[in-house]
Amino acid sequence: MKRPSPVKRLTLGLRGRLIAGYLLVAAISVVATAGFTYYQAHISILRTGQDTLLNNLRDTTTTFADDLPYPPTRAQLTSFAGKLASGSGFRIITVTYGTQSVTSAQGGPAIPETLRRDVTANRELTFQRVTQDGTPWLTAGTPITFADSRQPSGIEVYGATPLRSLSDAKAAVWVASHYGAIPALVLAVPPALLAARGVLRPVRRLQHGARRMADGDLTSRIKATGNDELADLTRVFNESTAALETTVGELRRMEASARRFAADVSHELRTPVATMVAVSDVLDDSADTLQPDISRAARLVTTEADRLARLVDDLMEISRFDAGANTLIAYDIDVAEAVRACLRARGWQDNVSTDLPEPPVTARLDPRRLDVVIANLIGNALRHGAPPVTVRVTASEGDEDCVRINVTDHGGGLSPETAAHLFDRFYKADQARSRSEGSGLGLAIAWENTRLHGGTLTAANGPHGGAVFTAEFPRTPTTGDGT
């Protein structure tokens, strides 16, 4: 199994994304709630404090206005302003009458002209918020009317007081909302973990089931609980696994039947084919004494009988590979000498050049199977390549303690399509030549024999044209029985 890349390991998994998403929603909810709470508290504090100050100014003015003589003197206006400043909650009180104007304290913002006009015009308590040097102030004004006629007396009272205390209260609310959001986020972690666990539990079961199915256990089933989307997905997974198990089982039965059929047919054909080969050999020996037409027919029968015999032998060999009945009978042999013996046995010495090392190159191999590999590779090069055909044996030491056999021809090389299917059974590069000498099993058998030794068989195009087949064998076989 491939290990995940470092980039993939650094990314958040589904569990992390679920928890992060839950916490994000919780954070947004907490922040929104805190912001709304702060806004409402801000409005409530401002309105309550402002209304309290305005009511105090109205009540205090009404209370002390009854004792103010009319028309008042400047000293009386000053005394009146002092009483209002001490009882209304406004820091600065300004009282005007005609051209006279007295102020209880210095500083503060100037009374806005718009406020003066509103008080004069509306004849009622009016307020306006202003800012001086970054500090918010509340300014208010109210006229004093005669109690008996409700007519304006010409006396107007203006007050100004900073709203710093209200700002401090708003700041306190803001800090409280901040500190209140942190515990809320902390308390949101356990529900996030529980929610992620509830979602991931069926996902994890699906993952384990899928891994068991990938490992070949098609009986894997997952218990589906609930009626949500994950439960539906679990049921679909179980249905798919059951269908796949049925299909794979049927394919395996069909494959086993096909293998038994090929093995049985090959076995049943072996005896009559051997008889046909013996009779055809007798006919071939007597072909020169027969009439020309009969002689050609006899030689054709001999050729086809030999071809059929080789096909039956190849089918028997493939059947044994499929059944796992082929084993190695390996011992130490000289690979270079095995190549020479293969060429002598088939009379290929004049058609094939060799590049063999002088010191013996020994390896623990099955000589019969090695001969099959070499013969199939050289025979394929002679039939489908072009001369010269060269066989080269090399050996490597150290970590790659192996022996390599290279068979090179100088033909047209391998097309990409041919290279992709070269070792498939019954594959022929020229599909139109269905009556070619080969059965399409030679390279497949060579590949199986190489694999049985724990080696590899590859094919590629050479640097100067032609095909290069490379069979690589370990010095000691890693599979089979090395006796």
C-alpha positions in Angstrom: 0.0 0.0 0.0 1.3 3.4 -0.9 2.1 5.7 2.0 0.3 9.1 1.8 2.3 12.0 0.5 3.5 14.6 3.1 1.2 17.2 1.5 -1.8 14.9 2.0 -0.8 14.1 5.6 -0.8 17.9 6.4 -4.4 18.4 5.1 -7.3 18.2 7.5 -9.2 15.0 7.5 -13.0 14.7 7.6 -12.9 14.7 11.4 -10.9 17.9 11.5 -13.1 19.6 8.9 -16.3 18.7 10.7 -14.9 20.0 14.0 -13.6 23.1 12.4 -16.9 23.7 10.6 -18.9 23.2 13.8 -16.6 25.6 15.7 -16.8 28.1 12.9 -20.6 28.1 13.1 -20.4 28.3 16.9 -18.0 31.2 16.7 -20.2 33.1 14.2 -23.2 32.5 16.4 -21.4 33.6 19.5 -20.0 36.7 17.8 -23.3 37.6 16.3 -25.1 37.1 19.6 -22.5 39.2 21.5 -22.6 41.9 18.9 -26.4 42.1 19.0 -26.4 42.0 22.8 -23.8 44.8 22.9 -25.8 46.9 20.4 -29.0 46.5 22.4 -27.2 47.2 25.7 -25.6 50.3 24.2 -28.9 51.6 23.1 -30.6 50.8 26.4 -27.8 52.4 28.5 -27.7 55.5 26.4 -31.4 56.0 26.4 -31.9 55.3 30.1 -29.0 57.6 31.1 -30.1 60.3 28.8 -33.8 60.1 29.9 -32.7 60.2 33.5 -30.6 63.4 33.0 -33.4 65.1 31.0 -36.1 64.3 33.6 -33.8 65.5 36.4 -33.2 68.8 34.6 -37.0 69.3 34.0 -37.9 68.5 37.6 -35.2 70.5 39.1 -36.0 73.5 36.9 -39.7 73.3 37.8 -38.9 73.0 41.5 -36.5 76.0 41.8 -38.3 78.2 39.3 -41.1 78.8 41.7 -38.7 80.6 44.1 -37.1 82.7 41.4 -38.3 86.4 41.4 -39.5 88.0 38.2 -37.9 89.8 36.7 -34.7 88.3 38.1 -31.5 90.1 38.8 -28.1 88.8 37.6 -27.3 87.7 41.1 -30.6 85.8 41.4 -29.9 84.1 38.0 -26.4 83.1 39.2 -27.9 81.6 42.4 -30.6 79.8 40.4 -27.9 78.3 38.0 -25.9 77.0 41.0 -29.0 75.3 42.5 -29.7 73.6 39.1 -26.1 72.5 38.7 -26.2 70.8 42.1 -29.5 69.1 41.7 -30.0 68.2 38.0 -27.0 66.1 37.3 -25.7 68.4 34.6 -22.1 69.6 35.2 -22.6 73.0 33.5 -25.8 75.1 33.8 -26.4 78.3 31.7 -29.3 80.6 32.4 -30.3 83.3 30.0 -32.7 86.2 30.3 -32.8 88.7 27.6 -29.2 89.9 27.2 -28.1 88.4 30.5 -26.4 85.0 30.6 -24.9 83.3 33.6 -23.0 80.0 33.7 -22.4 77.8 36.8 -19.0 76.6 35.7 -16.4 77.1 33.0 -15.5 74.7 30.2 -17.6 72.4 28.3 -19.0 72.9 24.8 -20.8 75.9 23.6 -24.6 75.7 23.5 -25.4 74.9 19.8 -27.4 77.6 18.1 -29.7 75.0 16.7 -30.6 73.9 20.2 -31.3 77.5 21.2 -33.6 78.0 18.2 -35.4 74.8 18.9 -36.0 75.7 22.6 -37.2 79.2 21.6 -39.4 77.9 18.9 -40.8 74.7 20.5 -41.1 76.0 24.0 -40.3 72.6 25.5 -37.4 70.5 26.7 -35.0 69.8 23.8 -31.7 68.0 23.8 -28.8 67.5 21.4 -25.6 65.4 21.6 -22.3 67.0 20.6 -18.6 66.0 20.8 -15.8 68.1 22.1 -12.2 66.9 22.0 -13.3 63.4 21.4 -15.7 63.4 24.4 -19.4 63.1 23.9 -21.6 65.6 25.7 -25.3 65.8 26.2 -26.7 69.4 25.9 -30.3 70.2 26.7 -32.4 73.3 27.1 -35.9 74.2 28.4 -37.8 77.5 28.7 -39.4 78.6 32.0 -43.0 79.5 31.6 -45.4 81.3 34.0 -47.5 78.8 36.0 -50.7 80.7 35.7 -50.6 81.5 31.9 -48.1 79.0 30.6 -46.6 82.0 28.7 -42.8 82.1 28.3 -41.0 84.2 30.9 -38.0 84.8 28.6 -35.8 82.8 31.0 -34.1 79.7 29.4 -32.1 77.1 31.1 -29.3 75.1 29.3 -27.4 72.3 30.6 -24.3 70.3 29.4 -22.8 67.2 30.9 -20.3 64.7 29.5 -21.5 61.2 28.7 -18.2 59.6 29.9 -20.0 57.5 32.5 -22.3 56.1 29.8 -19.3 55.3 27.6 -17.6 53.5 30.5 -20.7 51.4 30.9 -20.8 50.6 27.2 -17.1 49.6 27.4 -17.9 47.3 30.3 -20.6 45.7 28.3 -18.2 45.3 25.4 -15.6 43.6 27.6 -18.2 41.4 29.1 -19.4 40.3 25.7 -15.8 39.4 24.7 -15.1 37.4 27.8 -18.5 35.8 27.6 -17.7 34.6 24.0 -14.6 32.7 25.0 -16.3 30.2 27.4 -19.1 29.8 24.9 -16.5 28.7 22.3 -14.8 26.4 24.8 -18.2 24.8 25.7 -18.8 24.3 22.0 -15.9 21.9 21.6 -17.4 18.8 23.3 -20.6 19.0 21.2 -18.4 19.4 18.1 -16.5 16.3 19.0 -19.7 14.4 19.7 -21.2 15.6 16.4 -18.1 14.6 14.5 -18.0 11.3 16.2 -21.6 10.6 15.3 -20.9 11.4 11.6 -17.6 9.7 11.4 -18.6 6.4 13.0 -20.5 5.1 10.0 -18.0 6.7 7.6 -15.2 4.8 9.4 -17.2 1.6 9.2 -17.6 2.2 5.4 -13.8 2.8 5.2 -13.0 -0.5 6.9 -15.5 -2.4 4.8 -14.1 -0.9 1.6 -10.6 -1.8 2.7 -11.6 -5.4 3.4 -13.3 -5.6 0.0 -10.2 -4.2 -1.6 -8.2 -6.9 0.1 -10.4 -9.5 -1.5 -13.0 -10.2 1.3 -16.2 -9.9 -0.7 -18.2 -11.2 2.2 -17.7 -7.9 4.0 -20.9 -6.4 5.2 -21.6 -3.3 7.3 -24.5 -2.9 9.8 -26.8 -0.1 8.7 -28.4 1.8 11.5 -30.8 4.8 11.2 -32.5 6.3 8.2 -30.2 9.1 7.2 -28.1 9.5 4.1 -25.1 7.6 5.6 -27.4 4.6 6.4 -28.6 4.7 2.8 -25.0 4.7 1.6 -24.2 1.8 3.9 -27.1 -0.2 2.4 -26.0 0.6 -1.1 -22.5 -0.5 -0.2 -23.8 -3.8 1.1 -25.9 -4.3 -2.0 -22.9 -3.5 -4.3 -20.7 -5.9 -2.3 -23.2 -8.7 -2.6 -23.6 -8.1 -6.3 -19.8 -8.0 -6.8 -19.4 -11.2 -4.7 -22.0 -13.0 -6.9 -20.3 -11.7 -10.1 -16.8 -12.5 -9.0 -17.9 -15.9 -7.8 -19.5 -16.6 -11.2 -16.4 -15.4 -13.0 -14.1 -17.6 -10.9 -16.3 -20.6 -11.6 -16.2 -19.8 -15.3 -12.4 -19.4 -15.2 -12.0 -22.6 -13.3 -14.2 -24.4 -15.8 -12.3 -23.0 -18.7 -9.0 -24.1 -17.1 -10.3 -27.6 -16.5 -11.6 -27.7 -20.0 -8.3 -26.7 -21.5 -6.4 -29.1 -19.3 -8.9 -32.0 -20.0 -8.8 -31.3 -23.8 -5.0 -31.1 -23.8 -4.8 -34.3 -21.9 -7.3 -36.1 -24.1 -5.6 -34.9 -27.2 -2.1 -35.9 -26.1 -2.4 -39.6 -27.0 -4.1 -39.3 -30.4 -1.8 -36.4 -31.3 1.2 -38.6 -30.4 -0.2 -41.3 -32.6 -0.7 -38.8 -35.5 2.9 -37.6 -35.1 4.2 -41.1 -35.3 2.2 -42.0 -38.3 3.0 -38.7 -40.0 6.7 -39.4 -39.4 6.4 -42.7 -41.2 4.6 -40.9 -44.1 7.3 -38.3 -44.2 10.0 -40.9 -44.4 8.2 -42.5 -47.4 7.2 -39.3 -49.1 9.9 -39.6 -51.7 8.5 -42.9 -52.9 5.0 -41.5 -53.3 3.3 -39.6 -56.1 4.0 -35.8 -56.0 0.5 -34.8 -54.9 0.5 -37.5 -52.2 4.0 -36.6 -51.2 3.1 -32.9 -50.6 0.0 -34.0 -48.7 2.1 -36.3 -46.5 4.6 -33.6 -45.7 1.8 -31.1 -44.9 0.2 -33.6 -42.6 3.6 -34.1 -40.8 4.1 -30.3 -40.4 0.6 -29.7 -39.1 0.8 -32.8 -36.8 4.1 -31.4 -35.3 2.4 -28.0 -34.9 -0.6 -29.6 -33.2 1.7 -31.5 -30.9 3.6 -28.4 -29.8 0.2 -26.6 -29.3 -1.0 -29.4 -27.0 2.3 -29.4 -25.1 2.0 -25.6 -24.6 -1.6 -25.9 -23.5 -0.7 -28.6 -21.0 2.1 -26.3 -19.7 -0.2 -23.3 -19.3 -2.8 -25.5 -17.5 -0.2 -26.6 -15.0 0.8 -22.9 -14.4 -2.9 -22.0 -13.9 -3.4 -24.9 -11.4 -0.2 -23.9 -9.5 1.2 -27.4 -10.2 4.5 -26.3 -11.7 7.5 -26.4 -9.3 11.2 -25.7 -9.7 13.8 -28.5 -9.7 16.8 -26.1 -9.4 20.4 -26.6 -8.9 23.6 -24.7 -9.7 24.2 -24.5 -13.5 26.4 -22.6 -15.8 24.1 -20.2 -17.6 26.4 -19.6 -20.5 26.7 -23.4 -21.1 22.9 -23.7 -20.9 22.7 -21.1 -23.8 25.2 -23.1 -25.9 23.2 -26.3 -25.2 20.0 -24.7 -26.3 21.5 -23.5 -29.6 23.1 -26.9 -30.3 19.9 -28.8 -29.6 18.0 -26.7 -32.2 20.7 -26.2 -34.7 20.8 -22.5 -34.3 24.6 -22.0 -34.0 24.9 -20.6 -37.5 21.9 -18.2 -37.1 22.6 -16.8 -33.7 25.7 -15.0 -32.4 26.6 -15.1 -28.7 28.3 -12.8 -26.2 29.0 -15.2 -23.3 31.4 -14.6 -20.4 34.4 -16.9 -20.2 34.4 -17.5 -16.5 31.3 -19.7 -15.6 28.3 -17.7 -14.6 26.5 -19.9 -12.2 23.0 -19.6 -10.8 20.6 -21.9 -9.0 18.0 -22.5 -11.8 15.8 -25.2 -13.2 17.7 -26.1 -16.4 14.6 -27.4 -18.2 12.6 -24.3 -17.6 15.6 -22.1 -18.4 15.9 -23.9 -21.7 12.3 -23.2 -22.5 12.8 -19.5 -21.8 15.9 -19.2 -23.9 14.4 -21.3 -26.8 11.2 -19.2 -26.9 13.0 -15.9 -26.9 15.5 -16.9 -29.6 12.8 -18.6 -31.7 10.6 -15.5 -31.5 13.6 -13.3 -32.6 14.3 -15.6 -35.5 10.7 -15.8 -36.7 9.6 -12.1 -36.2 12.9 -10.2 -36.1 15.8 -9.9 -38.5 19.4 -11.0 -38.4 21.7 -10.8 -36.7 20.2 -12.3 -33.5 22.5 -12.0 -30.5 22.3 -13.7 -27.1 24.3 -12.0 -24.3 24.7 -13.2 -20.7 25.8 -10.8 -17.9 26.0 -11.1 -14.2 25.7 -8.5 -11.4 27.0 -8.7 -7.9 26.1 -6.9 -4.6 22.5 -5.9 -3.9 21.4 -7.0 -7.4 22.9 -10.5 -7.3 21.3 -11.7 -10.5 22.0 -13.0 -14.0 20.6 -11.4 -17.2 20.0 -12.9 -20.6 19.5 -10.5 -23.4 18.2 -11.6 -26.8 18.5 -8.9 -29.5 17.4 -8.8 -33.1 17.6 -6.1 -35.8 14.1 -6.2 -37.1 11.5 -3.4 -37.2 11.2 -3.3 -33.4 8.0 -3.3 -31.3 5.0 -1.0 -31.7 3.5 0.4 -28.5 0.4 -1.8 -29.0 2.5 -4.9 -29.5 4.7 -4.1 -26.5 1.6 -3.8 -24.3 0.3 -7.3 -25.1 3.5 -9.1 -26.0 3.3 -11.6 -23.1 -0.5 -12.2 -23.3 -1.7 -15.7 -24.2 -2.5 -16.3 -27.9 -1.4 -12.8 -28.8 0.1 -12.4 -32.3 1.5 -9.1 -33.5 0.1 -9.9 -37.0 -3.5 -10.9 -36.4 -4.0 -11.6 -40.1 -1.4 -14.4 -39.9 -3.7 -16.9 -38.1 -1.9 -19.8 -39.6 1.5 -18.7 -38.5 3.9 -21.3 -37.1 3.7 -20.0 -33.6 0.8 -20.7 -31.2 0.9 -17.3 -29.4 1.8 -19.1 -26.2 5.6 -19.2 -26.4 6.3 -15.8 -24.8 3.6 -16.3 -22.2 5.2 -19.6 -21.2 8.6 -17.9 -21.1 7.2 -15.2 -18.8 5.6 -17.7 -16.5 8.8 -19.7 -16.2 10.8 -16.6 -15.5 8.3 -15.5 -12.8 8.4 -19.0 -11.3 12.1 -18.4 -10.6 11.3 -15.0 -9.0 12.7 -13.2 -12.0 11.4 -10.7 -14.6 11.0 -10.8 -18.4 10.8 -7.5 -20.3 10.8 -6.3 -23.9 11.8 -3.0 -25.4 13.2 -1.5 -28.6 17.0 -1.4 -28.9 18.9 1.9 -29.4 19.8 0.9 -33.0 16.5 -0.7 -34.0 15.1 -4.2 -33.4 13.7 -5.7 -30.2 15.5 -6.5 -27.0 14.2 -9.2 -24.6 15.7 -9.3 -21.2 15.2 -12.2 -18.8 16.6 -11.5 -15.3 17.0 -14.3 -12.8 18.2 -14.1 -9.2 21.2 -16.3 -8.4 19.0 -18.1 -5.9 15.3 -18.7 -6.8 12.8 -16.9 -4.5 9.8 -19.1 -5.4 9.2 -22.8 -6.2 11.2 -25.7 -4.8 14.9 -25.3 -5.1 16.2 -28.9 -4.6 
